[in-house]
């Protein structure tokens, strides 16, 4: 069984920073791309950032220059450093991983962590 567990969300003032973490555990053979998505109330889930196993990254235009995605392959962990946060960044942030387990290959999701940017 595979699990993705996020941490690091919370309440922060505009202009502040947060660092999200997501650890993948279980019967994992390989992890390919890992990414962060977010969903604000009343909106569709959207891609925030993605990183391949080789370290190539891609960001949503709305977060370029403010957010940085990174990963530690040895720890099966992906991070999202979020700086210069804005109220419009408020959302539930979900971790996603394209990985191969002992049984199958597919996409797994974490349970989500709330990020609220407000004064």
Helices and strands as residue ranges (DSSP letters): E 2-7, E 10-12, E 18-26, E 28-39, E 46-51, E 57-59, E 67-72, G 73-75, E 77-82, G 87-89, E 91-101, E 105-109, E 113-117
